[in-house]
Amino acid sequence: GWLMIYELVESDTRLEQLLALHQQHRFVAIDTEFRRRDTFYPQVALLQLCWDKTAYLVDPLKISSTAALSQLFSNSAVVKLLHSPSEDLEVFQHWLGVVPTPLFDTQRALALLGHGFGLGYRAMVEVFTGDVISKAETTSDWLKRPLSDRQLHYAAVDVTYLRDIGQTLHEKCVSDGRLDWLLEDTQALKIGGRGPSAKFKSAWKLSPKEQGVLQALIAWREGEARRLDRPRSWILPDAVMTLLARKAPRHIAELTQIEGLHQTVIRKRGSAILGVIDNTRSLAPPATNLWEAPAKSREKEWMIKLGSAVKVRADVLGVAPEILLANKDIERLVQCYFQKRSLPSDLLGWRYGAVVEVLLNTLSESTPPTQVQQ
């Protein structure tokens, strides 16, 4: 590797000075260190920025004004290079109230350029430079002060390599016609993934009324977790939520019968929980299932067939099949087709011309016309 040059930035004045000095740069590499243990929101511990060869390590615990940073993050003339940034985005959203845009995710770029799917940061560095980075500091406590030299060096290494490799990947995406695909995807990234309901995989087995209760409990728990800044499971564990939806208790006494619901939680939140459940009683159950049942056997057969077609197409385009169309998206496509529902908007962007259209044609040519969905 090369010699790491870094500067620890511990004042608003120095940060603003640096941002002003570098505003003409087209690329900036960004990384963060944060802790997520006993809070709902990730706690930001360090922000790494690199425009050129120097890594600037900004200490958020010493910074009081973030306006200039937010401005950099929203400046559309500067490309922000990050590797697999979904968790970083939650950090930025909470800390700065903005997420970096335009956002160039190097992990996604690797997949769109055919270098494999879900490649870790270290693997990427090794592929591009042959250097092997130590990961000794990954688990260290980044909120402790002062930060050790080893921590600072580790943080600098991360963002310095990212700056160089990121620009290389960006140029390759431009020449291969993949940049629009990448930016469309990163623009559509949802903070917090697919949302808190996605974890309740077997909720499709609940009756519509029970699904309505579960949905209300999820929304309530989300609000409490944010308000108290505590992890969701501290408010109410997932398994308990499903039991509450099934049993729909009416009285505090019935809450004590729910397995895994502790006395302290009942004391603190019992009446609120009963209130949430009680409110859903007066509502009509949701008209459509809130949780999709898994594919039926005919749909499964089609998913396998289309999965092979996706691989062929991915090969032709030189991209990783998982980024072209993920298995869960193949499943959604097949279900929309057979249930005559219109496609979700995320399958109508660049993926429509690249692969979805081909799959729909395959479906309509091989299934009776009564089931054709245009």
KOLLO-347842 format. One record per residue (C-alpha): residue in three letters; residue number from 0; z, x, y. Coordinates in steps of 0.02 Angstrom, whole numbers, always signed. Layout:
// KOLLO-347842
ala,NUM,Z,X,Y
...
***
This chain:
// KOLLO-347842
gly,0,+0,+0,+0
trp,1,+3,+50,+181
leu,2,+147,+91,+296
met,3,+237,-65,+352
ile,4,+263,-80,+539
tyr,5,+376,-219,+594
glu,6,+481,-276,+739
leu,7,+629,-394,+733
val,8,+614,-521,+873
glu,9,+782,-587,+933
ser,10,+753,-657,+1106
asp,11,+652,-796,+1188
thr,12,+582,-673,+1316
arg,13,+513,-555,+1185
leu,14,+442,-697,+1081
glu,15,+352,-772,+1231
gln,16,+288,-600,+1280
leu,17,+216,-572,+1106
leu,18,+134,-743,+1099
ala,19,+54,-711,+1270
leu,20,-4,-537,+1218
his,21,-91,-601,+1062
gln,22,-167,-763,+1121
gln,23,-345,-696,+1109
his,24,-329,-661,+922
arg,25,-429,-774,+809
phe,26,-313,-758,+657
val,27,-126,-757,+634
ala,28,-37,-743,+466
ile,29,+121,-848,+452
asp,30,+262,-851,+327
thr,31,+442,-911,+325
glu,32,+604,-880,+234
phe,33,+716,-1032,+220
arg,34,+857,-1101,+119
arg,35,+862,-1269,+35
arg,36,+1022,-1296,-59
asp,37,+1144,-1426,+2
thr,38,+1042,-1506,+140
phe,39,+897,-1629,+147
tyr,40,+798,-1525,+271
pro,41,+756,-1344,+233
gln,42,+854,-1224,+344
val,43,+739,-1099,+428
ala,44,+803,-919,+416
leu,45,+655,-812,+471
leu,46,+478,-833,+537
gln,47,+351,-695,+505
leu,48,+196,-679,+613
cys,49,+57,-549,+599
trp,50,-97,-541,+710
asp,51,-153,-365,+671
lys,52,-55,-227,+584
thr,53,+121,-260,+650
ala,54,+230,-392,+571
tyr,55,+341,-484,+695
leu,56,+498,-553,+614
val,57,+565,-691,+724
asp,58,+748,-735,+701
pro,59,+761,-924,+727
leu,60,+951,-911,+738
lys,61,+931,-811,+899
ile,62,+789,-912,+976
ser,63,+828,-1060,+1087
ser,64,+656,-1107,+1156
thr,65,+519,-1149,+1032
ala,66,+391,-1221,+1154
ala,67,+279,-1067,+1152
leu,68,+280,-1065,+961
ser,69,+234,-1249,+952
gln,70,+91,-1211,+1070
leu,71,+26,-1072,+956
phe,72,+40,-1186,+805
ser,73,-63,-1323,+890
asn,74,-193,-1207,+967
ser,75,-353,-1255,+878
ala,76,-439,-1090,+924
val,77,-319,-989,+815
val,78,-336,-996,+626
lys,79,-165,-999,+540
leu,80,-165,-906,+374
leu,81,-30,-964,+251
his,82,-14,-951,+63
ser,83,+29,-1113,-27
pro,84,+115,-1185,+126
ser,85,+178,-1355,+70
glu,86,+363,-1309,+86
asp,87,+335,-1209,+245
leu,88,+259,-1364,+324
glu,89,+423,-1458,+298
val,90,+513,-1314,+383
phe,91,+396,-1319,+533
gln,92,+396,-1508,+548
his,93,+585,-1513,+556
trp,94,+611,-1357,+663
leu,95,+464,-1363,+784
gly,96,+404,-1542,+768
val,97,+226,-1479,+733
val,98,+132,-1404,+587
pro,99,+6,-1261,+606
thr,100,-173,-1316,+633
pro,101,-308,-1270,+586
leu,102,-222,-1218,+426
phe,103,-306,-1097,+306
asp,104,-215,-1098,+139
thr,105,-260,-937,+48
gln,106,-206,-1008,-121
arg,107,-328,-1153,-100
ala,108,-462,-1034,-39
leu,109,-445,-931,-199
ala,110,-471,-1089,-304
leu,111,-622,-1145,-201
leu,112,-698,-972,-221
gly,113,-674,-973,-409
his,114,-529,-849,-419
gly,115,-419,-965,-522
phe,116,-301,-1107,-480
gly,117,-123,-1094,-414
leu,118,-127,-905,-397
gly,119,+40,-838,-335
tyr,120,+52,-728,-182
arg,121,+89,-569,-281
ala,122,-55,-601,-400
met,123,-172,-621,-251
val,124,-116,-456,-174
glu,125,-142,-368,-339
val,126,-317,-441,-362
phe,127,-371,-390,-186
thr,128,-283,-224,-161
gly,129,-219,-167,-330
asp,130,-45,-152,-252
val,131,+106,-221,-343
ile,132,+238,-297,-229
ser,133,+421,-302,-279
lys,134,+500,-473,-279
ala,135,+678,-410,-277
glu,136,+725,-500,-115
thr,137,+653,-671,-157
thr,138,+822,-742,-201
ser,139,+927,-654,-70
asp,140,+1024,-753,+61
trp,141,+910,-758,+212
leu,142,+1036,-848,+322
lys,143,+1162,-706,+313
arg,144,+1166,-590,+465
pro,145,+1130,-450,+491
leu,146,+974,-450,+382
ser,147,+962,-291,+276
asp,148,+822,-165,+297
arg,149,+760,-212,+125
gln,150,+749,-395,+174
leu,151,+655,-353,+333
his,152,+535,-238,+240
tyr,153,+503,-372,+108
ala,154,+469,-503,+242
ala,155,+350,-386,+333
val,156,+254,-342,+174
asp,157,+223,-526,+138
val,158,+141,-566,+302
thr,159,+48,-401,+328
tyr,160,-53,-416,+168
leu,161,-82,-600,+204
arg,162,-163,-559,+371
asp,163,-293,-444,+293
ile,164,-331,-541,+135
gly,165,-332,-705,+231
gln,166,-471,-650,+347
thr,167,-573,-586,+199
leu,168,-554,-754,+111
his,169,-596,-848,+271
glu,170,-758,-751,+292
lys,171,-803,-781,+109
cys,172,-771,-968,+130
val,173,-886,-970,+280
ser,174,-1026,-880,+187
asp,175,-1005,-987,+30
gly,176,-1001,-1150,+128
arg,177,-823,-1189,+73
leu,178,-731,-1186,+240
asp,179,-757,-1371,+279
trp,180,-693,-1418,+107
leu,181,-538,-1313,+130
leu,182,-497,-1376,+305
glu,183,-523,-1557,+253
asp,184,-396,-1531,+113
thr,185,-266,-1441,+219
gln,186,-281,-1571,+356
ala,187,-241,-1706,+229
leu,188,-87,-1617,+160
lys,189,+58,-1737,+156
ile,190,+226,-1664,+204
gly,191,+345,-1689,+59
gly,192,+203,-1707,-67
arg,193,+167,-1878,-138
gly,194,+328,-1951,-73
pro,195,+496,-1991,-154
ser,196,+428,-2133,-265
ala,197,+316,-2016,-364
lys,198,+463,-1948,-463
phe,199,+500,-2117,-543
lys,200,+368,-2095,-677
ser,201,+423,-2236,-792
ala,202,+455,-2365,-654
trp,203,+294,-2454,-707
lys,204,+396,-2524,-852
leu,205,+507,-2622,-732
ser,206,+468,-2804,-690
pro,207,+392,-2836,-517
lys,208,+562,-2897,-455
glu,209,+648,-2740,-520
gln,210,+513,-2631,-443
gly,211,+548,-2717,-277
val,212,+734,-2673,-291
leu,213,+695,-2493,-338
gln,214,+576,-2475,-191
ala,215,+709,-2541,-71
leu,216,+840,-2422,-143
ile,217,+720,-2274,-125
ala,218,+689,-2316,+58
trp,219,+876,-2336,+91
arg,220,+920,-2172,+4
glu,221,+784,-2082,+102
gly,222,+859,-2143,+266
glu,223,+1035,-2092,+214
ala,224,+980,-1919,+154
arg,225,+896,-1886,+322
arg,226,+1038,-1957,+425
leu,227,+1171,-1855,+334
asp,228,+1055,-1707,+300
arg,229,+1105,-1704,+117
pro,230,+995,-1690,-40
arg,231,+937,-1858,-110
ser,232,+1032,-1834,-272
trp,233,+1195,-1815,-175
ile,234,+1171,-1989,-103
leu,235,+1119,-2069,-269
pro,236,+1042,-1989,-425
asp,237,+871,-2050,-485
ala,238,+935,-2116,-652
val,239,+1067,-2221,-565
met,240,+935,-2298,-450
thr,241,+833,-2358,-600
leu,242,+989,-2433,-681
leu,243,+1034,-2521,-518
ala,244,+858,-2593,-509
arg,245,+872,-2656,-688
lys,246,+1046,-2731,-675
ala,247,+1042,-2788,-493
pro,248,+1233,-2798,-479
arg,249,+1310,-2924,-358
his,250,+1490,-2863,-346
ile,251,+1584,-2699,-327
ala,252,+1662,-2730,-499
glu,253,+1488,-2729,-578
leu,254,+1448,-2562,-495
thr,255,+1585,-2478,-598
gln,256,+1487,-2526,-754
ile,257,+1335,-2424,-700
glu,258,+1328,-2262,-796
gly,259,+1329,-2106,-686
leu,260,+1384,-2198,-529
his,261,+1543,-2110,-475
gln,262,+1697,-2189,-400
thr,263,+1681,-2088,-238
val,264,+1502,-2149,-214
ile,265,+1556,-2328,-245
arg,266,+1696,-2308,-119
lys,267,+1583,-2231,+14
arg,268,+1420,-2324,-14
gly,269,+1454,-2467,-135
ser,270,+1442,-2608,-11
ala,271,+1286,-2532,+70
ile,272,+1204,-2522,-103
leu,273,+1249,-2703,-142
gly,274,+1179,-2752,+28
val,275,+1012,-2669,-8
ile,276,+1000,-2756,-177
asp,277,+1053,-2922,-103
asn,278,+919,-2913,+32
thr,279,+781,-2899,-97
arg,280,+841,-3059,-184
ser,281,+774,-3167,-45
leu,282,+606,-3078,-42
ala,283,+458,-3122,-152
pro,284,+429,-2984,-281
pro,285,+284,-2869,-238
ala,286,+115,-2947,-283
thr,287,+42,-2789,-358
asn,288,+132,-2658,-461
leu,289,+206,-2524,-350
trp,290,+195,-2401,-496
glu,291,+34,-2383,-593
ala,292,+46,-2400,-782
pro,293,-28,-2251,-877
ala,294,-209,-2261,-933
lys,295,-251,-2374,-1080
ser,296,-339,-2301,-1231
arg,297,-516,-2343,-1171
glu,298,-475,-2267,-1001
lys,299,-401,-2114,-1087
glu,300,-564,-2086,-1182
trp,301,-657,-2092,-1019
met,302,-536,-1972,-937
ile,303,-573,-1844,-1073
lys,304,-762,-1867,-1054
leu,305,-754,-1854,-864
gly,306,-636,-1706,-877
ser,307,-772,-1611,-969
ala,308,-900,-1664,-838
val,309,-785,-1598,-701
lys,310,-775,-1429,-788
val,311,-966,-1419,-800
arg,312,-983,-1465,-616
ala,313,-847,-1341,-565
asp,314,-941,-1206,-658
val,315,-1101,-1245,-565
leu,316,-1010,-1243,-397
gly,317,-907,-1089,-440
val,318,-738,-1170,-404
ala,319,-581,-1198,-507
pro,320,-595,-1368,-596
glu,321,-416,-1415,-548
ile,322,-460,-1403,-362
leu,323,-624,-1497,-384
leu,324,-537,-1647,-463
ala,325,-360,-1644,-530
asn,326,-319,-1739,-689
lys,327,-219,-1868,-593
asp,328,-371,-1898,-483
ile,329,-484,-1920,-634
glu,330,-358,-2049,-696
arg,331,-358,-2139,-528
leu,332,-548,-2140,-526
val,333,-560,-2215,-700
gln,334,-427,-2346,-661
cys,335,-511,-2397,-498
tyr,336,-676,-2413,-591
phe,337,-613,-2523,-731
gln,338,-499,-2626,-620
lys,339,-638,-2650,-493
arg,340,-538,-2577,-351
ser,341,-612,-2474,-210
leu,342,-585,-2287,-218
pro,343,-441,-2208,-121
ser,344,-501,-2123,+38
asp,345,-455,-1947,-23
leu,346,-593,-1961,-154
leu,347,-723,-2006,-24
gly,348,-724,-1841,+73
trp,349,-812,-1683,+16
arg,350,-765,-1721,-165
tyr,351,-874,-1878,-163
gly,352,-1038,-1782,-147
ala,353,-975,-1633,-247
val,354,-916,-1727,-402
val,355,-857,-1908,-384
glu,356,-1032,-1981,-365
val,357,-1090,-1893,-523
leu,358,-941,-1964,-619
leu,359,-970,-2141,-555
asn,360,-1151,-2131,-611
thr,361,-1097,-2072,-783
leu,362,-977,-2220,-794
ser,363,-1103,-2350,-737
glu,364,-1242,-2287,-852
ser,365,-1131,-2295,-1005
thr,366,-1028,-2452,-978
pro,367,-1087,-2634,-974
pro,368,-1153,-2683,-802
thr,369,-1022,-2821,-782
gln,370,-894,-2684,-752
val,371,-993,-2585,-627
gln,372,-899,-2546,-469
gln,373,-1002,-2489,-321
***
